[in-house]
């Protein structure tokens, strides 16, 4: 069955500087998250391990650990068979990446703070509403809060993160001014050199009803539970063949989170679902109903509601998106150059024995 994960879509104007955790059920690489605001303290004032000292200000090891720990816990839940050696290597990689992100954030936020950029509550809420409503499956404000809470982010933390991201963006506007001019010719050149990027695979839009075997009694026979579940699914299939409304039956019976939407899973290409589910979905014509399909999730009744043949988007269809993409790429490059210049000017000192894999103007104590 297709995954029901949701990745948070962030407006391009904010994505460069905003760190919000992905709403996905799979572990993300450290590059897909950013550090929370790290506790800092004047050097030497706290008897605790120091991860790095920036211009005399200590970043504590415990603050980096707070960022690493949830990622390792998520990894353990999803990949329980990993060896201790692999887990240790991943933890080390996470620590280095979060530490680097924390240094970069500290230096940039110091400049932003000195610029006295004020972000209003109205700007913050406007951006939050834009983020929530721009998802593939739009979220209400309450749904957005609930989703973020599931991944350990309070609404106040989200607002602080948005406020910081907007302030960074406003600060960098002056750095971008007069340096970015992406033309239609630039976009056409990119399109011609990356045509395969605009190829759209064959896709189907599917609704389904999922019935899962339930063992009310742990001592019950699992085969008997499966037989009862299949019999129930057969009963639903008969109702559909007799003219019952598919969406209403899905709402009332399906065990998938898509049930409130009548079982609609949206469009998806090959390779995003289990083989049995995919085979049935791509063999059906629009409007057709499958026989019962068994997967590791349970029993499915599948209905194809739309179909898109493989195609290549034209330049006219993609031009605006390409211009925006190239513009954001240039902004990111300018921001990267600026942050690297801040690092070069800063006195960044690591404790003895630590050897960062990258970084400008770094020293060991």
N, C-alpha and C positions, 0 to 999 in steps of 0.2 A: 504494500500500500504506500501511497505517496506520503512523505513526511509532512507533518503539520507544523513544522518549525516556522518561526517568523523572524527574519533579519530586519533590524531597524534601519529604515531608509532615512538618511539625513540630507537636508537641502545642501546643495553643492557649496553655497556661499559660506556655510558654517562647518562643513565636514573637515576642512583642513585643521581647525583648531578645537573642535569639540570632541570630547571623549565620552561616549555613552555606551554601555555594554550592549552587545548584540543579544536580541531576543531569539536565541536559537537553542535547540535542544542538543546540539553537538558542541564539543569543546572547540573554542576558537584559538587561533594562534595569538601570541602576545601582541602582534602588530594590529590586531583588530580591536584592541582595547587601549585605554590610556590610563595613566596614573591618576588616582584621586589626589587632592591637595595634600602634600606631604607635610608632616610636622617638622618644623625647623627650629633650631635653637642656636644661640651664640656658641661658638666652638668651646668645648670643654665644660659647659655648664651642667651637663647631665651625664651621670656615670652609666652610660649605655653604649653598646657597640655603634660605631658610626660607619655608615655606608660610604659617604663622600662628604667632603667639605668644600663649599663653594664660596669664595670670597669671605672666608671666615665663618660661614654659617654651616652648621652640621645638618646633614640629612641622615636621620637615624635608620639603622638596619631594620628595626621593628616596623617602620612605615613601609619599607619595600616588601617585607614579609607579608604584611596585610594585603598587598596586591597579588602576591604570588600564591598564597594559600588557597583562595577560592578557585583559582584556575587548576591547581593540582587536585583539589577535591572533585571538581567537575571531570577531570581526566580520569580519576580513579573510578568514578561511577560508570563512565562510558567505556573504559578500556581496562577492565580489571585484570587482564592477563599480562599486562606489561611487566617486564622484569624490573627489579629494583634499580639496576644499572641504567636502563632506559629512562625510568622515572627521574633518577638523579640528574641525568644529562638534560632532561627537559626542564627540571627545576632550575638548573644552572643557567640555561638559556633564557628562561623566563626572568630570572633575577637580573641578568645583564640588560635585557631589553627594557624592563620596567625602570631600572636604575637610569639608563640613558634617557628614557622618556621623562623621568622626574627631573633630571638635570636641565633638559631642554625647556620643560615647562617652567621651572623655577626662574631661569634666566629671562624668558619671554615675559612671564607674569610680572617680574620686577620692573621691566620697562613699561608694561601696560599700566601698572599701578602708578608709576611716576608721571604718566601722561594724564592722570585724573580723568579717565573715561567713565562716564556715568551711564549705566544701562537701567532703564525704567522697568518697573514690574510689568507694565503693559507690553513692552518689547519682549520680555521673557515669556509671558503667557501666549503672545501671538506666535512666537517660534515653537513653543510646545504644541499648540493646537495645529500648526502647520505640519510638524513632524508626525503627530498622531493621525491626522487626516490624509497624509500623503502615502501611507503604507499601501501595499498591494491589497490588503484587506483593511480598509480604514478603521481606525479605532476612535471611540469616544474618549473624552478626557478621563473618565472613570476607568475605562478599559485600559487606557495607557498607564494610569497609576498602578492598576492591578498587575499588569504585565511586568512593569519595572520592579514592583515589590517582590515578585516571584524570583527575581534575579538579584535581590539584595540591595536595591536602590530605593531609598525613600524619596517622596516627592520633593522634599526640601533639598535633598542632595541633587536631584535632577535640576531643580531651578538654579541652584548655585552653579552647576556645571554649564547650563545654558547661558547664564549670565557671564561666566568667564569666557565661554566660547565667543559670544557676541562682542565682548570687550576686546578680545584678541583680534577678531575680524575687523572691527572699527579701527584699531591701532594700525593694522597692516594696510588699510586702504591708502594711507599716505605713502607707503612704500611701493604700492602697486601703481599709483597715479602716473600716467604718462609712459608706462613701461610695457603696457600690454595692448596689442592691436592685432587681433586675429581676423584675417580677411576671409572672404568666400573662397579665394584662390588657395589659401592655406587649408581650408576645409576640404576642397576638392582634391588637393594633393594627398591629404591624409586618406580620403575615401578611396582613391585609386590605388594607393599603396597597401590598403588594408581591407580589400573587398571581402575577404572571407569572414571578417569580423561582423559583416552585416548580413550574412546568410542566416536565414531563419529555418530551423528544422521542422519537419512535419510535427504537428501537435494535435492533440485531441482535448476536448473539454468534457469532463466526466463528472457525473453524480453517482454516488453509490450508497448502499445500505450495508453496514457492517454489523454482523451478529457474532458476538464472542461467546465461547463456552464459559459458563460460570460454575465453579465448584462451591456451592453453599456449604457443603460438608467436606472437610479436608480428607475424610475417610471414604468419600464417595468414589465410585468407579469413573475415571476420566473418560473412558470410552462411552459410557452411558451418557455422560454430560455432552460429549460431542454429538452423539446420536440425537439427543433432544434438541440441541442447537441447530443441527442440520434440518430436523423436522420443522422447527420454527421458521427457519429461512425458507424452506420449501412452501410453507403456508403463506408467507409474505409474497413470494414469487407468484403463487397462484392468484393472489389478490390483484397483483399488478397486471397479470395476463387477463384477468377478468374485468379490468378497467379502473382499478383503484389508482388514485393519484400518487405517483412515485414520491414526490417531494414531501407530501404529508406523511406517508409511511416512514420516510427517512427521519423526519422530525420526531416522530413518535417512537421509533424503534432502534435507530442506528446508534452504535456505540462509539462512532467517530466524532471528534470535535466539530466536524462539518455538518452534523445533524441539524442545528438550528437554521442552516442555510439550505435545507432540503437535500443535504448530502453533496452539495457542489464543491468539487475540489479545484475548479478552475482549469486553465490550460496547462498541459505539460508535455514535453517531448519524450522520446524513448530514453531509457536509461535512468529514469528518476523514480522508478517504482519496482516492485517485485516482479519477476519474470511472468508468473501466472496472471497477475493483474494486468500487466502491460500487454501481454498477448491478447487477452480478451478485449481490452479497451481499443486496441488498434485494429482489431478484426471487425468490430461492429460498425455499422453505418449510423449516420445521425438519426437519433430517435429510437434506435434498437435497444432492446434489453438483453442482457446476457443470461445464460443459465447460471447456476450457482458456481462461484469461483472460490476455491479454498486456498488460503495463504497462511503464513504463520500467525497472522493477526486474527484469523477466524474465517467466517463465511461471508462472501460479498455477493450482492446483486448490483450489477453495473449498468449504467445508462449513459450512452454517448449523446451529448447535447450539441456539440459543434466540432468542426474539424478544419484545420488549416494545412494546406499542402506546403511542402518545402518551397522557400522562395528567397530572393535577395532583395533587401530594401533598397530603393533608389536613392540617389544623392539628394534629391529634393525632399524625400521623406526623412532623411537623417541629417541634413545640413545644419539645422539649428542645434541639434544635440552635439554634433561634432565641434561646432564653434564654441559651445559651452564647455565641452570636454577639454579642448585645447586651451581655452582661457583659464580654466581651473588648474590645468597642468602647469601653465606658466606662473600662476599665482603660487602654487606649491613650490616651484623651483625658486622663486624670489624669497619666499618665506624660509625655505631651507638655507639659502645663502645667508640670509639675515641672522638666523639662529646660529649658524656655524661661525659667523663673525662675532656673535656674543660669546660663544664658547672660547674663541681664540683670545678674546680680551679678558676672560675671567681666569681667576686662579682656582683651578679645580684640583683638589688633592684627595687621593685615595689612601686608605690605610695600608700599612706595610703588608706586602705579600699578595695584594690584589693586582691583577694585570688586566685592565680593560682591553677589549679587542679593538676598540676604536675610541676616538675622542681627541679633541684639540686641547693643547696647553694643559695636559694632565701630568700630575706628579704623584709619586709614592712618598708616604711619610717615612 
